[in-house]
């Protein structure tokens, strides 16, 4: 049985990514460092009851949902599938969901904030209430994309026992990501060029596994 910290951390990470909240953003709301929240999500440290309740409130999930293990996915040849192969439906907050739909349909340069609002079901001022610019929406989506892909890629790599095995698992991980998160993957493959220099440097500097893990079109 997995330790309670591991179960809790995985649940927090799944809930956070499902709602399109970056690790940095949630850490800011909790008034902790991103490194501390990352340690929580990877099961290396626990949470107080107060902070757990605050996370549940911010992510709009019941507290008890964060305390139970994720369902075991279907099996492959009698073996439980690894968590990195399991994809829950992607649920983004309306502004991010609208931005993703508009950027995929029209491209970042061709999409206006009015287009984002149309897809999100929000007024343009309503979007600006949460995000200061179209660029901020793109940064949030690309940070979510890289964070999800890198987390899954690390887990896939760690299952390999030798170099060929690790390579095979990473290819499988990329294929699954492009199948289940194809809109995010498309954005990652096509719109890094649209980031302003400072934002591009920040997204590109996301922690790596020791080797680059590109978002590629398969």
Order of alpha helices (4+ residues) and beta strands (2+ residues): alpha-alpha-alpha-alpha-beta-beta-alpha-alpha-alpha-alpha-alpha-alpha-alpha
